[in-house]
Amino acid sequence: MTGRKTGETGGTTLRVGLIGYGLAGSVFHAPLIAATEGLALDTVVTSNPERREQARAAFPDVRVAATAEELFARADELDLVVVASPNRTHVPLATAALEAGLPVVVDKPVAGTAAEARELAALADDRGLLLSVFQNRRWDNDFLTLRKLLSEGGLGDVLRFESRFERWRPQPKGGWRESGDPAEIGGLLYDLGSHVVDQALQLFGPAVSVYAEADVRRPGAETDDDTFIALTHANGVRSHLYVSATAAQLGPRFRVLGSEAGYVKYGLDPQEAALRDGHRPGAGWGTEPEELWGRVGSGDSPSTGGGRPVRTLPGDYPAYYAAVARALIDGGPNPVTAVEAAAALDVLEAARRSAREGMVVTL
């Protein structure tokens, strides 16, 4: 592509335009793009003057633009567009980028409906362009560890998978993520729910039925802030998924019960906190201390600590953009396809219907 430039080492570097510099853009995408060999953060798009200054301070060589139209006017100078703006803008911006001839990364959940996600995927296929979805929590430390445990077979046949993404936020923070306007695609079901559903589908395959409970618990809250989703997978595994802003006591992040043993893991992957604190990927990235490791065992009483500790693999968010760079430069595989995101949206849409109508929804 015309925007590619060759560095001193002779390697190809792709110029990236980032749309949005709120939480997703500034904490996740910009630092990870800048840390990826083969990618260069070229332009940040934000209409907020304070955020424009923040971007310049963090990345002195970056260009800034107030609108996406300014970015697309220079489409021939870019190789990739990343859409990290509010959910309601994902489909129109990704569509515009693809129509401008640019590969696209879109933050989860990519769209408000599975049909929209599949339409985007079809457009990308028609144009011969990459369309990838940022599902960073496939590279969480606990998820990578659990995937390894399952591949080794030490748990036996998994019977039930429990996954919790819980917080204690008794006061709503406001903003589009907590807006009651359906056009905003807010609420925990589509925010944290998109993570736990994607992880369950990746681990245990497609779901055949969905049951959900979605509540608005906090005074002044406008959309779901305490939600439970139960999936039955085609292979018989049952996934129980919890997302909440009202959890005064946090449960285990994972509790996986198999025919031979179980795995219990508390605490969140440390990468988000590190990025929020301004740290950047490097030596020791994504590691956690031994006292936070999960445990594997069977029939143990709580007094024994619930089994033997199992080293948690390092989390690896940088692997996502490294895979995007390989896909664009060398034709490697797309790390997260829009078709996979659409399958998760099928579940989220079914969960919303289940919670509204009080019924099990068959997929």
C-alpha positions as CSV (number, residue, x, y, z in Angstrom):
1,M,0.0,0.0,0.0
2,T,1.1,3.5,-0.7
3,G,1.3,4.5,3.0
4,R,4.0,1.9,3.8
5,K,7.4,3.2,4.6
6,T,10.7,1.3,4.9
7,G,12.7,1.8,8.0
8,E,16.5,1.7,8.4
9,T,16.4,-2.0,8.9
10,G,14.6,-2.5,5.7
11,G,11.5,-3.8,7.5
12,T,8.0,-2.6,6.5
13,T,6.3,-0.2,8.8
14,L,2.5,0.4,8.5
15,R,1.1,3.8,9.3
16,V,-2.0,3.6,11.6
17,G,-4.8,6.1,12.1
18,L,-6.5,5.8,15.4
19,I,-10.1,7.1,15.7
20,G,-11.0,7.9,19.3
21,Y,-8.7,8.8,22.3
22,G,-10.9,8.0,25.3
23,L,-10.4,5.0,27.5
24,A,-10.0,2.5,24.7
25,G,-7.9,4.6,22.5
26,S,-5.5,6.1,25.0
27,V,-5.1,3.2,27.4
28,F,-5.2,0.2,25.1
29,H,-4.8,0.9,21.4
30,A,-2.3,3.7,21.2
31,P,0.3,2.2,23.6
32,L,-0.1,-1.3,22.0
33,I,0.2,0.1,18.5
34,A,3.3,2.1,19.4
35,A,4.9,-1.0,21.0
36,T,4.4,-3.2,17.9
37,E,7.2,-3.8,15.5
38,G,5.9,-3.0,12.0
39,L,3.3,-0.5,13.1
40,A,3.6,3.3,13.6
41,L,1.0,5.4,15.2
42,D,0.6,8.1,12.6
43,T,-2.6,10.0,13.4
44,V,-5.0,10.3,16.4
45,V,-8.5,11.5,15.7
46,T,-10.4,13.2,18.5
47,S,-12.5,16.4,18.7
48,N,-11.6,16.9,22.3
49,P,-8.8,19.6,22.6
50,E,-7.6,18.2,26.0
51,R,-7.3,14.7,24.5
52,R,-5.4,16.1,21.5
53,E,-2.8,17.5,23.8
54,Q,-2.6,14.3,25.8
55,A,-2.0,12.4,22.5
56,R,0.8,14.8,21.5
57,A,2.4,14.6,25.0
58,A,2.4,10.8,24.9
59,F,3.4,10.5,21.3
60,P,5.3,13.6,20.2
61,D,5.5,12.5,16.5
62,V,1.8,11.8,16.1
63,R,-0.5,13.9,13.9
64,V,-3.9,14.8,15.2
65,A,-7.2,15.4,13.4
66,A,-10.5,16.6,14.7
67,T,-12.7,14.4,12.5
68,A,-12.6,11.1,10.8
69,E,-13.3,12.9,7.5
70,E,-9.9,14.6,7.9
71,L,-8.3,11.2,8.3
72,F,-10.1,9.6,5.4
73,A,-9.0,12.5,3.2
74,R,-5.5,11.2,3.6
75,A,-6.4,7.5,3.1
76,D,-3.5,7.0,0.7
77,E,-1.0,7.9,3.4
78,L,-2.3,5.2,5.8
79,D,-2.3,1.4,6.0
80,L,-4.6,0.7,8.8
81,V,-7.5,2.4,10.7
82,V,-8.4,1.5,14.2
83,V,-11.9,2.4,15.4
84,A,-11.8,3.0,19.2
85,S,-14.7,5.5,19.4
86,P,-18.1,5.0,21.1
87,N,-20.0,1.9,20.1
88,R,-22.7,3.7,18.1
89,T,-20.0,4.9,15.6
90,H,-18.3,1.6,15.0
91,V,-20.3,0.4,12.0
92,P,-20.3,3.7,10.1
93,L,-16.6,4.4,10.7
94,A,-15.5,0.9,9.8
95,T,-17.7,1.0,6.7
96,A,-16.1,4.4,5.7
97,A,-12.6,3.0,6.3
98,L,-13.2,-0.1,4.2
99,E,-14.8,1.9,1.4
100,A,-11.7,4.1,1.5
101,G,-9.6,1.0,0.8
102,L,-8.2,0.7,4.3
103,P,-7.9,-2.4,6.5
104,V,-9.7,-1.9,9.9
105,V,-9.4,-2.9,13.5
106,V,-12.7,-2.3,15.4
107,D,-13.0,-2.4,19.2
108,K,-15.4,-5.0,20.5
109,P,-18.3,-5.7,20.2
110,V,-17.8,-4.4,16.6
111,A,-21.6,-3.7,16.1
112,G,-24.9,-3.6,17.8
113,T,-26.2,-6.7,16.0
114,A,-24.8,-9.8,14.5
115,A,-26.3,-8.9,11.2
116,E,-24.4,-5.7,11.1
117,A,-21.2,-7.5,12.0
118,R,-21.7,-10.0,9.1
119,E,-22.5,-7.1,6.7
120,L,-19.1,-5.5,7.6
121,A,-17.4,-8.9,7.2
122,A,-18.9,-9.2,3.7
123,L,-17.8,-5.7,2.8
124,A,-14.3,-6.4,3.9
125,D,-14.2,-9.7,1.9
126,D,-15.6,-7.9,-1.2
127,R,-12.8,-5.3,-0.9
128,G,-10.1,-7.9,0.0
129,L,-9.3,-6.0,3.2
130,L,-8.6,-7.1,6.7
131,L,-11.4,-6.5,9.3
132,S,-10.3,-7.5,12.8
133,V,-12.0,-7.1,16.1
134,F,-10.1,-6.1,19.2
135,Q,-10.8,-8.8,21.8
136,N,-7.8,-8.2,24.0
137,R,-9.0,-10.6,26.8
138,R,-8.2,-13.6,24.6
139,W,-4.7,-12.7,25.8
140,D,-5.4,-12.3,29.5
141,N,-3.1,-14.3,31.7
142,D,-5.8,-16.4,33.2
143,F,-7.4,-17.2,29.9
144,L,-4.1,-18.3,28.4
145,T,-3.4,-20.5,31.5
146,L,-6.8,-22.1,31.3
147,R,-6.5,-22.8,27.6
148,K,-3.2,-24.6,28.4
149,L,-4.7,-26.6,31.2
150,L,-7.6,-27.7,28.9
151,S,-5.1,-28.7,26.1
152,E,-3.2,-30.8,28.6
153,G,-6.4,-32.6,29.7
154,G,-5.7,-32.3,33.5
155,L,-9.2,-31.3,34.3
156,G,-10.8,-34.2,32.5
157,D,-14.1,-33.4,30.7
158,V,-15.3,-29.9,31.6
159,L,-18.8,-29.9,33.0
160,R,-19.2,-26.3,34.0
161,F,-17.3,-23.1,33.3
162,E,-17.9,-20.1,35.6
163,S,-16.5,-16.7,34.6
164,R,-16.9,-13.5,36.5
165,F,-16.1,-9.9,35.5
166,E,-17.3,-8.1,38.6
167,R,-16.7,-4.7,40.0
168,W,-17.8,-2.6,43.0
169,R,-19.0,0.7,41.6
170,P,-22.1,1.6,43.7
171,Q,-22.4,5.0,41.9
172,P,-22.9,5.2,38.2
173,K,-20.1,7.0,36.4
174,G,-22.2,8.3,33.5
175,G,-21.1,8.5,29.9
176,W,-22.2,6.6,26.9
177,R,-21.3,3.2,28.4
178,E,-24.0,3.7,31.0
179,S,-26.5,5.5,28.8
180,G,-30.0,4.1,28.6
181,D,-30.3,5.1,24.9
182,P,-30.3,1.9,22.9
183,A,-28.5,3.7,20.0
184,E,-25.4,4.0,22.3
185,I,-25.1,0.1,22.7
186,G,-24.2,0.6,26.3
187,G,-24.7,-1.5,29.4
188,L,-22.6,-4.3,30.9
189,L,-24.1,-7.0,28.6
190,Y,-22.5,-5.5,25.6
191,D,-19.4,-4.2,27.4
192,L,-18.0,-6.8,29.8
193,G,-20.4,-9.3,28.5
194,S,-18.8,-9.3,25.1
195,H,-15.5,-10.4,26.7
196,V,-16.9,-13.3,28.8
197,V,-19.1,-14.6,26.0
198,D,-16.2,-14.5,23.5
199,Q,-13.9,-16.3,25.9
200,A,-16.6,-19.0,26.5
201,L,-17.1,-19.6,22.8
202,Q,-13.4,-19.7,22.2
203,L,-12.9,-22.3,24.9
204,F,-15.9,-24.5,24.4
205,G,-17.3,-23.8,21.0
206,P,-20.7,-22.7,19.8
207,A,-23.7,-22.2,22.1
208,V,-27.1,-23.8,21.4
209,S,-29.2,-22.1,24.1
210,V,-29.0,-19.0,26.1
211,Y,-30.7,-17.9,29.4
212,A,-30.0,-14.5,30.9
213,E,-31.0,-12.2,33.8
214,A,-30.2,-8.5,33.3
215,D,-31.0,-6.0,36.1
216,V,-30.6,-2.2,36.7
217,R,-29.6,-2.2,40.4
218,R,-28.1,1.2,41.2
219,P,-30.1,4.3,41.9
220,G,-29.8,6.6,38.8
221,A,-28.5,3.8,36.6
222,E,-30.1,3.7,33.1
223,T,-29.0,0.3,31.7
224,D,-28.0,-3.1,32.9
225,D,-25.4,-3.1,35.6
226,D,-25.8,-6.7,37.0
227,T,-26.2,-9.4,34.5
228,F,-26.0,-13.2,34.4
229,I,-25.7,-15.3,31.2
230,A,-26.1,-19.1,31.1
231,L,-24.9,-20.9,27.9
232,T,-25.3,-24.5,26.9
233,H,-22.6,-25.3,24.4
234,A,-23.1,-27.8,21.6
235,N,-20.6,-30.2,23.3
236,G,-22.6,-30.2,26.5
237,V,-20.5,-27.8,28.6
238,R,-22.5,-25.2,30.5
239,S,-21.0,-21.7,30.9
240,H,-22.2,-19.5,33.7
241,L,-21.1,-15.9,33.1
242,Y,-21.5,-13.0,35.5
243,V,-20.8,-9.3,34.8
244,S,-21.6,-6.8,37.5
245,A,-20.9,-3.3,38.8
246,T,-22.6,-4.1,42.1
247,A,-20.5,-6.9,43.5
248,A,-19.6,-5.9,47.1
249,Q,-17.6,-9.2,47.3
250,L,-15.8,-10.4,44.2
251,G,-16.1,-14.0,43.2
252,P,-13.4,-16.0,41.4
253,R,-12.5,-14.8,37.9
254,F,-12.7,-18.4,36.8
255,R,-14.1,-21.5,38.4
256,V,-13.8,-24.5,36.0
257,L,-15.2,-27.8,37.1
258,G,-14.1,-31.0,35.3
259,S,-14.6,-34.7,35.7
260,E,-11.1,-35.1,37.1
261,A,-10.3,-31.7,38.8
262,G,-11.2,-28.1,39.0
263,Y,-9.4,-24.8,38.4
264,V,-10.1,-21.7,40.5
265,K,-8.5,-18.3,39.7
266,Y,-9.0,-15.0,41.5
267,G,-8.1,-11.5,40.4
268,L,-7.9,-9.7,37.1
269,D,-5.1,-9.8,34.6
270,P,-2.6,-7.0,35.5
271,Q,-2.2,-5.6,32.0
272,E,-5.0,-3.1,32.0
273,A,-3.9,-1.7,35.4
274,A,-0.3,-1.4,34.1
275,L,-1.4,0.4,30.9
276,R,-3.6,2.8,33.0
277,D,-0.6,3.6,35.1
278,G,1.4,4.5,32.0
279,H,3.6,1.4,31.8
280,R,4.5,0.0,28.4
281,P,5.1,-3.6,27.2
282,G,8.6,-4.8,28.0
283,A,10.5,-7.3,30.1
284,G,8.3,-8.9,32.7
285,W,5.1,-7.7,31.0
286,G,1.9,-9.4,32.0
287,T,3.3,-11.5,34.9
288,E,1.8,-11.8,38.3
289,P,3.2,-12.9,41.7
290,E,3.0,-16.5,42.9
291,E,0.4,-15.6,45.6
292,L,-2.1,-14.8,42.8
293,W,-1.7,-18.0,40.9
294,G,-4.8,-20.2,40.5
295,R,-5.1,-23.6,41.9
296,V,-6.0,-27.0,40.5
297,G,-7.4,-29.9,42.6
298,S,-10.3,-32.1,43.5
299,G,-12.1,-32.8,46.8
300,D,-9.9,-30.4,48.8
301,S,-11.3,-28.6,51.8
302,P,-10.9,-24.8,52.0
303,S,-8.3,-25.3,54.7
304,T,-5.9,-26.9,52.3
305,G,-6.1,-23.9,49.9
306,G,-8.1,-25.8,47.3
307,G,-5.5,-27.8,45.5
308,R,-2.0,-27.1,44.1
309,P,-0.9,-23.7,42.8
310,V,-0.5,-23.5,39.0
311,R,1.8,-20.9,37.5
312,T,-0.2,-18.2,35.6
313,L,1.2,-17.6,32.2
314,P,2.1,-14.0,31.4
315,G,-0.7,-12.0,29.8
316,D,0.1,-10.9,26.3
317,Y,-2.0,-8.0,24.9
318,P,0.9,-7.1,22.5
319,A,0.3,-10.4,20.7
320,Y,-2.9,-9.0,19.2
321,Y,-1.4,-6.1,17.2
322,A,1.7,-8.3,16.4
323,A,-0.7,-10.7,14.7
324,V,-2.5,-7.8,12.9
325,A,0.9,-6.6,11.6
326,R,1.8,-10.1,10.4
327,A,-1.6,-10.4,8.7
328,L,-1.1,-7.2,6.8
329,I,2.6,-7.6,6.0
330,D,3.0,-11.3,5.5
331,G,-0.5,-12.6,5.0
332,G,-0.8,-14.2,8.4
333,P,-4.1,-15.1,9.9
334,N,-6.6,-12.5,11.3
335,P,-6.3,-12.8,15.1
336,V,-10.0,-12.1,15.7
337,T,-12.5,-12.2,12.8
338,A,-15.7,-10.3,12.4
339,V,-17.5,-13.6,11.9
340,E,-16.3,-14.7,15.4
341,A,-17.5,-11.4,16.7
342,A,-20.9,-12.0,15.1
343,A,-21.2,-15.3,16.8
344,A,-20.7,-13.6,20.1
345,L,-23.3,-11.0,19.1
346,D,-25.7,-13.8,18.4
347,V,-25.4,-14.8,22.0
348,L,-25.6,-11.2,23.3
349,E,-28.8,-10.6,21.3
350,A,-30.3,-13.9,22.6
351,A,-29.3,-12.9,26.1
352,R,-31.0,-9.6,25.8
353,R,-34.2,-11.3,24.5
354,S,-34.0,-13.9,27.2
355,A,-33.7,-11.3,30.0
356,R,-36.5,-9.3,28.6
357,E,-38.9,-12.2,28.0
358,G,-37.8,-14.5,30.8
359,M,-37.2,-17.5,28.6
360,V,-34.5,-19.7,27.3
361,V,-33.6,-18.8,23.7
362,T,-32.5,-21.5,21.3
363,L,-29.8,-20.5,18.8
